[in-house]
């Protein structure tokens, strides 16, 4: 079984360059016999704070819209950050652009590293894998001379796993130089690992930094993270437009080799 979740990734060039509830039955009888029985849960799991997984959050997309809902089910992708690499000057040098950090509707003051969240409430301890695939190269959606950012590659750095579960921890991997249409391993839970809700985040709060941007003629401070980067070769010609791709997050219920 595989489940898929789609997230958008945006880079703009402007002449200068987008809870699980556990069901329990308790039986009591006169003889003093007590029992509790659990079954796998298929209700949606809400996203949690990637720095404090005890706290539920309401994530916001970089453009201020609401993200797509998770996949649902007993094994689910609950959330994956969409990415925006901001407004950048056109450059003839090789450049690395940082992604905007994750913001939230429920707390405008909260800004965290970007993350993806998986919940395994099957009760089987069968393990799972989470991979990501870029569907196509960054390309412009509008008419322009240079439609594609040839050679642009994504980097997901400093992965950290957090959970309120006591289950043995899965393994998180860096995704370096992603190639369109090729899957990259993000997190792998072997048998007996990864039960409950697990967040894979990229970087720490110390990886966040502010940068001034000019948006619709106004100077604003935007928070970015150095733990997710977009590399664009200086030799790649660019137009002052937005370039975009999509990421597909792929959750499988059996561990596989990287």
N, C-alpha and C positions, 0 to 999 in steps of 0.2 A: 504494500500500500504506500502511495506517495500523496502528499498534500503540497499545494503550491500557494504562495502569496506573492503578489506583485507590488513592487514599490518603485517610485520614480526617482531619477537622478537628474539634476539640472546644473548646467554651467552656463553663465551668461557672460558674453563679451560685449562691452559697450565702449567702443573706440578707446576705447579703453576696454574688454571681454564681456534648477527646482530639489470571579473567583470560584475558582472551582469549588463547588460544594460537594462534599462527600456524602453519599447516601449511606445511612446506617440503620440497621434494624436491631433493636435490643429486645431480647426475650428474657423474661423473669418467670420462674415458676416457684411453687410452694416449697419445693425441695432445696431452694437456695441456689439453683443453677443459673448462672448469668452468662450470656453470650452476646457477642456483637458480630455482625456480618457486614462486609463491605462489598460493593460492586463498583465496576468501572463507571466513571462519571463522564457524561458527554456535554454538560452545560459549558457555555463559554467562560473562559478565564480572563479576567481583566488585566491590563498591563500594570506592572508595579515599578516603583522607583528603582532604576538600575544601580543606585548607590545605597539603597535601603529597601530591600525586597519585602519588608513587612508593610510598606505603605502603598496603596493603590494610587494610580495616577491617570490623568486624562491627556494623552499626548496630542500635540498639534503638529501638522505638517509645516514645512518651512514657509509656505505661502499663506499660512493662517487657516487652512481648511482642515477638515477632520479626516483622519486616515481611514482606509478601508478596514472593515472588521476582520478579525482573525478567522482561521479556517474552521474552528469549532471541533467538537469530537473529543474522545478520550485521549488522543494524541494530537496535539494542535500547535500551530504557530499562532500565538496570540497577538503579536505585534512585530513590525519591523520598521525602523526609521526610514523615511524618505530623506534624500540628501540634496542639498543645494550648495554649490561651491562659490556662490556669490558673484559680484560684479567685479571684473578684473580688467586691467589694461592689456591690450593686445601687445604681445611681446615676440621678438625674434630669437629669444633665448629659451632653453629648456626650463620649464617652470613646474613647480608643485603647488597645487591649490588646495587649501584646507576646506573641509566641509563645515557647514553651520552646525552648531550644537543643537541638542534636542530641547524644545520648549513645550509648555503644558498649558492647557486651558484652565485647569483647577488651581494653578498657582503661577501667576505671571512672573514671580521672582525666582522660580525654580528653573535652572538651566543645567543640563547634565550631558554626559557623553551619550552618543547614539548607541542604540542597542537593538537586539532581536530577542524575543522571548518565546520559549517552548514550554508546553506543559504535557507531562506524561501521567495521566490518571488511569491508565489501563489496568494497573495492578498486576501486571505480568512480569515486570522487570526484564523485558525482552530486549531492551536497548533501542537506540534510534540514531539516525544521522541527520544533520542539517547542512545543506549545501546551498550555494548561491550561483546564479548564472546571469551574466549580462546578455540581454537579448540581441543587441546590435551595438555598433560603434556610436559614440555621441554624434548626433546629427541635428541639423536645423530643421524646424518644422515649417519655416516660412521660406519663400523664394529668396535665394541668395546665391552668390557666385560659388562660395566654398561650403558645400552642404555637410561635410563630415570632418570631424577632428581626427584625422589619420594618425594612428599611433598613440592616441590617448589611452591611458591605463589607470585602473583603480587600485588603491592599496588600503587594506584594512589591517591596522597595526595595533599592537598591545592589547590583544583580547584578554578579557577578564570574565570569569564566571562567578555569579552571585546567586544565592538561593536561600530560602528559609527552610529548605528540606535537609534532613539528615542523611539522605541517600548518598552513596558514594558519588563523587564529582565526575562529570564527563571531562573530555579533553577539548580545549579550544585551540584553533589554529589561526595563524595570520594568513591573509589572502594577499599575495604579492603579485602585482602586475597582471591583473585579471585580463583574460582574452575573451572577446565576445563569443558566445555560444559554447563556451567550455565551463563545466561545473567546477567550483572551488569548494573544498571542505571548510566548513565553519566550526561545527561542533560535532563530536562523536561520543555517544554514550554506549559503552559495551554492555553486555549482559550483566544485570544487577546494578547498573549505574543509571543516574539521571531520572529517577522517579520524582514526581512533583513538578514544581515550576522552576525553570532555570533561565536566567538572563545571561546572554553573552553580550557584554558591552565592550566598546573599543576605547581604551585609555581611562584615565582618571580625571578628577576635577582639576588636577594640576596641568592637564593637557589643554585646558580651555583658555582662550585668549580673546580679547576684544580687538576689533578692527573697524575703522571708520569707512563707511560706504556712502556714495552719493546716490540716493534713490529718489527719482522724480524731483530732482533739483534740491533736495534737502540732505544734509549730512546726518547720518545716523550711526550709532554704535551697534555692531552686530557681533555676537559671540560665536567663535569658531572652535574647532578641535583639530589638533595636529595629528590625531590618531587615525583619521580617515583622510586620504589625500588623492587628488587627481593629478596625474602627470600628463603634461601636454608638450610634445617636442617643439622647440623653437622653429624648426624647419616646416612645421605644419601651417599652411596658410589659414587665416581666420577672418571672419567677418564680424561686424559689431551686432551680433544677434545671439539669441539663446540656443544652446545645443543641449540635447536631452537624450537619455537612454532609459531603459527599464531594467530593474533587477527582479529576477524570479527566485524566491526562496523555496527550497525543495526539502520537505521533511519526509524521511523514509523510516519505516518501522523496523528495519533490520540493519545492524551495523555492516558497513562495507569497508574495504580498504580505501585509503586515500588514493 
